[in-house]
């Protein structure tokens, strides 16, 4: 049977049903050390840039301090820092879990294609580092041809 992998929104629905003590809140820029004015983040080592302006980032947590971050919406992804001709990206539905100050687990989908990874990140910029790694994994696995492209006029 060719079944789609569970995406985080389905996982969240099951978790909320099973664990009614879970809460969901919108994340502040300060909480994840995001620059409120930044349009893009670029990693020269990974050769990838991302933009989070269109994505919604939510915090899923319980009373015991267990926290996961749910990223939903359009994330612009490019292999260039800036591309004046086009905007490319993917519809994301991801869960990001910080397991330790420098360790992250990420699972979800970009454009309905699964992405799952466990990796080391820079502790001070762990969230952005995790999403940059996820974008690089997506590009390495599926290629730029699977990105959504909007041509600029």
N, C-alpha and C positions, 0 to 999 in steps of 0.2 A: 504494500500500500504506500502510495506517495503522499505522505502527510507533511504539512508545513511544521517547522519547529515552533515550539511555544515561544511567543514573543512576550516581552516584559509586561505589556498591558494585560495580557491574559494571566500571566503569573501574578501580577498585582491584584487582579480581581479575585483570584483564588486565595491569595494571602489575606486580603481583607475579609473575605468570607470565613476563612478558617480562624483568623486571629483578629477579632474585632477591636483589640487594644492598639492596633497599628494606627498611626496618624500620617497624614500627608499634608505638607506645607510647601509653599513656594520658597525657593532658596534666595538668600540675599547675595549680592556680589561679594560682600566682605567675608561671608562664611566660606566661600570657595576660593578666596583670593583672586577673584576675577576683576579685571579693570572695567569699570562701568562704561568707559568711553571707547574701549578697544573694539575695532571692527574685525580684526583678524589676529590670529596667533600663528607664528611661523617657527618651525624647527629646522635649522639648517642641517642638523645631523640626520633627521628623518626625511628631509626634503619634502615636507608637506606643510600646508597651511590650512587652518580651519576658521570659520566664522560662526559665532553662536547667537547672533542677533535675532534670528528667527526661531530658535529652539526654546522650548520651555523646560526649565530644570526644576524638578520637585524633589523634596526630601521625604523619604518614607522611613519612619522610625517608630520605636516603641518606648515604653516607660523605663526600660532597663538600659537605654542608651545605644541600642543596636540601630545603625543607620545605613541606608543605601540611597543613592541618588539616581533618579529616573530622568533620563534625557529624552524628550519627545519633540519632533518637529524637524524642520529643514536645517541641516548643517552644511554650510558651504565648505567644499573640500577642493584643494588644488595642489598641484606640485610646484606652483609658483607662489611667491609672496603676494603678488598682485597681477591680475590679468585684466587689462582694460577692455578686451574684446568680448569676454564671456564670463558668466558666473556658473560654476558647476558645484554639484553637491549631492547630498543624499537625504532621504527622509529617514530619520533615526528614531529608534525605539530601543533604548539601551538602559541597562542597570549597571551602575558603577559602585563598587563596594571597596572601601579602603580597609584592608585587612591589617595593615601596620603602617607606620609613618611613611615607609618607602615601598610598600607592596599594595597592588591593586588587582582586583578581579573585575572583569568586565564581560557582560553577556548581553546579547540582543541582536538587532538587525539594522542594517543599512539597506534601504530599498528592498526590503523583504529578503535579504540574503544574510544568513547567520554570520555573526562575528562573536568569538569568544576568546578571551586571553587572560593570562595571569602574568604580570610583569612588574619590574622595578620602575619606580618613578622618582623624580626629584621631590623630596618632601615638602618644600615650600610652595611648589606649583603643581602639586600632585594631580589635581583634577584636569587642568589643561593638558598636562603631560599624558594622562591616561587617554584623553580624547584624541590627541595627536597620534599616539601609538595605535589607537583603534582605527583612525583614518588611514594610517600607513598599512596596517594589516589588511584592511578592506581593499586598498589599491593594489597591494601585492597579490592578494588572492583573486580578485575579480577584475582588476584593471580599470583604467579611466573610462573605458567604453561603457561601463555600467553606471556611471554618474549621470545625474540629470543635468542637462546643459541649457542655459538661457543665454542667448546672444544679445549683447548690448547694442543699442543703436547709436 
